[in-house]
Amino acid sequence: MEPMDIVAKSKEDASLPKATMTKIIKEMLPPDVRVARDTQDLLIECCVEFINLVSSESNEVCNREERRTIAPEHVLKALGVLGFGEYIEEVYAAYEQHKMETVQDSIKGAKWSGGAEMTEEQALAEQQRMFAEARARMNGGTITSNQPDADQSLES
């Protein structure tokens, strides 16, 4: 098999999820407009080609700057080089929004992972406290410390 056969095959395999693309296409058009399946397929192919074009040019920009990883700035430059300058502002705004959401998600994650810094004894005590609260809710609000642990009830 020739190397170009592999490249051609991987390009044919590259696609976008049809259901998602169909939803996006429908959202962009007035409700009374229908789109034929062939037209949807053509639009999906155009989107894939656009992504390939931008990613290829982004890679070239990245290589010219002697970098190993394509950064968002490379994509923005590629859009300008390819003549899609009118998209740069909107793409940059989406990128900034993504960064802000990522920071917010990491802050939320830090709140939940704060317990990961507990010692084993603290974690065990917290677990026992939560089990006691759960037992109390199950028993109608009365906390009973004489409840057998799961390990003890299995041994019986």
C-alpha positions as CSV (number, residue, x, y, z in Angstrom):
1,M,0.0,0.0,0.0
2,E,1.3,3.4,-1.0
3,P,1.7,6.1,1.7
4,M,-0.7,8.4,-0.3
5,D,-3.3,5.7,-0.1
6,I,-3.2,5.9,3.7
7,V,-3.5,9.7,3.6
8,A,-6.4,9.5,1.2
9,K,-8.2,6.9,3.2
10,S,-7.8,8.9,6.4
11,K,-9.2,12.0,4.7
12,E,-12.2,10.1,3.5
13,D,-12.8,8.8,7.0
14,A,-12.7,12.3,8.6
15,S,-16.2,13.6,9.0
16,L,-18.4,15.4,11.4
17,P,-21.4,13.9,13.3
18,K,-24.3,14.0,11.0
19,A,-27.0,14.5,13.7
20,T,-25.1,17.4,15.2
21,M,-24.5,19.0,11.8
22,T,-28.1,18.5,10.8
23,K,-29.2,20.2,14.0
24,I,-26.9,23.2,13.4
25,I,-28.1,23.5,9.8
26,K,-31.7,23.6,10.9
27,E,-31.0,26.1,13.6
28,M,-29.4,28.5,11.1
29,L,-32.3,28.4,8.7
30,P,-35.9,29.7,9.1
31,P,-38.3,27.1,10.4
32,D,-40.2,26.8,7.1
33,V,-37.1,25.9,5.1
34,R,-36.2,22.3,4.5
35,V,-32.8,21.0,3.4
36,A,-32.4,17.9,1.2
37,R,-30.1,15.1,2.5
38,D,-27.7,15.6,-0.4
39,T,-27.4,19.3,0.5
40,Q,-26.8,18.4,4.1
41,D,-24.1,16.0,3.0
42,L,-22.5,18.6,0.8
43,L,-22.5,21.2,3.6
44,I,-20.9,18.6,5.9
45,E,-18.2,17.9,3.3
46,C,-17.6,21.7,2.9
47,C,-17.2,22.0,6.7
48,V,-14.7,19.2,6.8
49,E,-12.8,20.7,4.0
50,F,-12.8,24.1,5.7
51,I,-11.5,22.5,8.9
52,N,-8.8,20.7,7.0
53,L,-7.8,23.9,5.2
54,V,-7.6,25.9,8.4
55,S,-5.8,23.2,10.4
56,S,-3.2,22.7,7.6
57,E,-2.5,26.4,7.3
58,S,-2.4,26.7,11.2
59,N,0.2,23.9,11.1
60,E,2.3,25.8,8.5
61,V,2.1,29.0,10.7
62,C,3.2,26.9,13.7
63,N,6.1,25.4,11.8
64,R,7.2,28.9,10.5
65,E,7.3,30.0,14.1
66,E,9.3,26.9,15.0
67,R,6.7,25.7,17.5
68,R,5.6,22.1,18.1
69,T,2.0,22.7,19.2
70,I,-0.6,24.6,17.3
71,A,-1.9,27.4,19.5
72,P,-5.1,29.5,19.1
73,E,-2.9,32.3,17.8
74,H,-1.8,30.1,14.9
75,V,-5.4,29.4,14.0
76,L,-6.2,33.2,14.0
77,K,-3.2,33.9,11.8
78,A,-4.2,31.1,9.4
79,L,-7.7,32.5,9.1
80,G,-6.1,35.8,8.0
81,V,-3.7,34.2,5.6
82,L,-6.5,32.2,4.0
83,G,-8.7,35.3,3.5
84,F,-11.1,34.6,6.3
85,G,-10.2,37.8,8.2
86,E,-13.8,38.6,8.8
87,Y,-14.1,35.6,11.1
88,I,-11.1,36.4,13.3
89,E,-12.9,38.7,15.7
90,E,-15.8,36.2,16.3
91,V,-13.4,33.3,16.6
92,Y,-11.3,35.3,19.1
93,A,-14.4,36.1,21.1
94,A,-15.4,32.4,21.2
95,Y,-11.8,31.5,22.3
96,E,-12.0,34.1,25.1
97,Q,-15.4,32.7,26.2
98,H,-14.0,29.2,26.2
99,K,-11.0,30.3,28.3
100,M,-13.3,31.9,30.8
101,E,-15.5,28.8,31.0
102,T,-12.5,26.6,31.5
103,V,-11.3,28.8,34.4
104,Q,-14.7,28.7,36.0
105,D,-14.9,24.9,35.6
106,S,-11.4,24.5,37.1
107,I,-12.5,26.7,40.1
108,K,-15.6,24.5,40.6
109,G,-13.4,21.4,40.3
110,A,-11.0,22.8,42.9
111,K,-13.9,23.1,45.4
112,W,-14.8,19.5,45.0
113,S,-11.2,18.2,45.0
114,G,-10.4,20.2,48.2
115,G,-11.3,17.1,50.2
116,A,-8.6,15.1,48.4
117,E,-6.1,16.8,50.7
118,M,-7.5,15.2,53.8
119,T,-5.5,12.6,55.7
120,E,-6.8,9.1,55.7
121,E,-8.1,9.5,59.2
122,Q,-10.0,12.6,58.3
123,A,-11.5,11.0,55.3
124,L,-12.6,8.0,57.3
125,A,-14.1,10.2,60.0
126,E,-16.0,12.2,57.3
127,Q,-17.2,9.0,55.7
128,Q,-18.5,7.7,59.0
129,R,-20.2,11.0,59.7
130,M,-21.9,10.9,56.3
131,F,-23.0,7.3,56.9
132,A,-24.5,8.3,60.3
133,E,-26.4,11.1,58.7
134,A,-27.7,8.7,56.0
135,R,-28.8,6.2,58.6
136,A,-30.5,8.9,60.6
137,R,-32.5,10.0,57.5
138,M,-33.4,6.3,56.9
139,N,-34.5,5.8,60.5
140,G,-36.7,8.9,60.6
141,G,-34.2,11.3,62.1
142,T,-32.9,9.3,65.0
143,I,-29.1,8.7,64.9
144,T,-28.3,5.2,66.1
145,S,-24.6,4.4,66.5
146,N,-25.3,0.7,67.1
147,Q,-26.0,0.1,63.4
148,P,-23.8,-2.7,62.1
149,D,-21.3,-1.7,59.5
150,A,-21.6,-3.3,56.0
151,D,-18.5,-5.5,56.8
152,Q,-20.1,-6.8,60.0
153,S,-23.4,-7.6,58.4
154,L,-21.8,-9.6,55.6
155,E,-20.0,-11.8,58.1
156,S,-23.2,-12.8,59.9
